[in-house]
Amino acid sequence: MNLSRITPVIPLNPLDGRYRRQTADLVEYLSEPALNRERMRVEVEWMIMLANGYQGNGQHPVLPGVEPLIEAEQAYLRAIPEDFDADGINELAGIEAQTHHDVKAVEYYIDRRLEAADTALGSETQLPRLTPLVHFACTSEDINNLAYARCIRGGIEQVWLPKATRIEDHLAAMAAKYRDLPMLALTHGQPATPTTLGKEMAVYVHRLHRQLDRIRNQDYMGKMNGATGTFGAHLAALPQVDWIDLTRTFIVERMGLVWNPLTTQIESHDWQAELFSNIAHLGRILHNLAVDVWMYISRGVFAQEPVKGATGSSTMPHKVNPIRFENAEANLEISGALLDTLATTLTETRWQRDLTDSTTQRNIGSALGYSLLALDNLDGGLQTIHPDKALMARELDGNWEVLGEPIQTAMRAAGLAGRSGMDHPYEQVKELMRGKKIGREDVEHFIDGLDLDQDTASRLKALTPATYTGVAGTLVDFDRD
């Protein structure tokens, strides 16, 4: 059986197959039909503004011979994208099969609705004669860049950011809850100065918050200045119109975007490169988190709650595999590669126009889809872990040698204050501790043999690996500063 001939169509991309449930919300913003619907919105809003004029310093008419559209006509036009359903998708696909041009197909699709407007609005409506107003003075990229900006903004703000923020919030809650839970740190994989679990989670909150702030404050830019960015056709047709002011008003007030006044045929995509680079960077931070949590699970610091009914291993029934964090790693690597490619490719164009960006932008949904899938993996994984406090306490109590750092540092201070016997403090402590397993008695005996003042000696003897955490708990309060 040829699988390519089975209906419904079998997805080639796992985002539309195995992982459809986790990524389906992005379809509303970053699918091909979503892009076409947004193209229609741009086209009809442009028509309405051209027909009705715009408010600047007074009311500015634009096109002689075109009457301002009444409310019913405006509603009819705005219903074209709103009613774009499965039948509309199929109809548009049929038109594009003839035009071999996606934006031109959208134009013809709208033309059909204008030609049929008298059926809905009556014979007095002017809409059937306004087909020349569709795509007026526009190059395809005038429509595309605005549609893409609105689609991407919707996908980020309505779908991606809430999921990313959920992870930040969960980590912040963990940081607060475990702010004072001591944990043996490992540097170079070896026992090191203890920390707290909360402080280590707060490090990730702080890192993520900086990147998310950049993403939340991203400019989404647009242009509408013609084939090479000169307003040439606009001015040739209607030289009396202030096209710069009109398009700026349209982009800012009607489209809700930031106006880009200087472009070639295409909007330069620099804002897209900034956004995708920031998301890729955030993904690398999350990749670091996924790997760290995986290793904490392997070490036993985190225990996992088994998923009811799930199979951990096909042959070893006892296992609870950290698959969510492994899946997050893989999907972050895929999304990062795609986002980096987007950020690199979209900033370049050959002179005033080539189509490399057109093909590249069709993969925005995939790039953000894999990122969203990774966020879902991490979110699910973080919900199932909790610290094994007993194991963490055993780790700390088994590594008294980590107190070598505070002891030798206190010896340096004492030597500078004039106390005797404080020469080469690092070497003295190294002789006691390096490569050895020691306990409380060994540490206390060593301290008793030093010429320390009573306060310092008492302070050092009171230290344990579990209490030697500095101000880690306090630092949690800085997690989102």
Steps between C-alpha positions, in 0.01 A plus 500: 500500500635843406472704821506829307159411349319429826232750603482686728853600414766348723715780650866507403587740782460364857367838610189422294497134600633359826529840668187662358333539841793691649545740209148538355446846653765645268292398196271794575788739433784335306340260254459577130122560537568731795742699284246521218230615741731774625583600143127546445475714813779724376341530156149586625622745764709672232192521278294649782764760575540597134125529454425688821815709530680535830518734792812712513468873522136476401335238278707411195321351198721279285330374187274725291190318379486263794232569757576434867393148586191473713513283814330206329760505221786517748350209694463301179866554414621411849293183491707371207798400717282420801295251297806339338420134573574157355299577186684829461836328544414257221371778276815707552717196428315458170564862404869473593530187288419726204693813601806326646519807723369494855434872551340539157273210590391688812424805286281297265328331793400842634393611151250214490348617828472857374333386181241312706446780754171620349341167594563573867482881501263586217549655161593841637827390649811623323713200597470309167663788315784535754706201392775740375530614860620154609881498523508865389859629454628191683778260427450154646754569772295796623232249592730218604720690742201636690324163502811319622561757773145462630512120477832477681391744767180302559688170525756641740268701722203264509668158497877494544548765770236362739667157487849646549375720784341195663844336520654818641225520762537134595875538546442816706263307725760226540766760578285650774395165645852356514693821559657362820525131404876429506651304214850385420629690200718333239755698304683300232285212626675508838361593846521876549367786714138412593213702366123477533263343254293818499795717409592272209143519368509879547805517271286363220209730585733799477644387168159423349345823623757714317433322172124500545507874565672549166242283326208674673634841392569398140403744225291350221567717197328560169526695177265585212706699253481313171723301269833652604399703802459833317118543486552533124167354384312676780631839398453439128132418551409754769772764549280709729492234775753504786584133459768502769256627759221272380703178509656588834151552640380174347789294635495649849128554559334233285761226512636574847861473383811717506550690173819439305550799265811384316503168317561337164209301358502295819481604862854433615407225748748626758232485767433137407870420531507666843193307615615163370849550642354580842273196491793282392711641785221431747486148358869453576436604861215249519724236343747561784212463747382175343849352516553614860168356615574176314829472688335590833255215435786264415681602819183460707461861606167505318257210516235459230134424544413216261227572248209268573477227237815611317776258400842613619704237322390228260705242689580646846176562690667683791617796294347848490686656211549880486360505148337842523835665559665291228225594255537864600873484424442360153220737407693802627791398279273471196319829569830676572645389167191618312480830690870570443455431128201734488689774682796467266319464168226759549741792547633467145351575160656543158474870419133599514339154497544124476283218627730324746310660788165378364598134521679550830206666673278202424699315768424746781214278617730197516771690688257629761313169499807306612571770756143476632527121511817531710323741735220246538754226572670709766174614653383142537835383631529770762155409633618146580823558694568568867823510701616195695590685818640194676743428214603865487575495874708181462699654216583803713592300808728281290709794374644696793802582287294780338566700818861537393405818315361698798776377732788603275329831421458574873867408550602752234303772680649400835854507357444849362381601849828379650410155634788251499509166320293618206771463236394319185140439614395345169781247518423417865139425425592309184723273708205424727229451240602439139425147389372400843165437663479688827229573754399749766763384746784547250381854422460596865841355586663701224329822611599441863863480390492848345579827674159651424309741718214341689221653291652383172576154632147461638346625175702252292430209736127574478508462124379179336468423131124553541539846656781622276273659239589867540209728408357262240149528645512879490616500138173335397333838551703637209371239255299746283690826556 
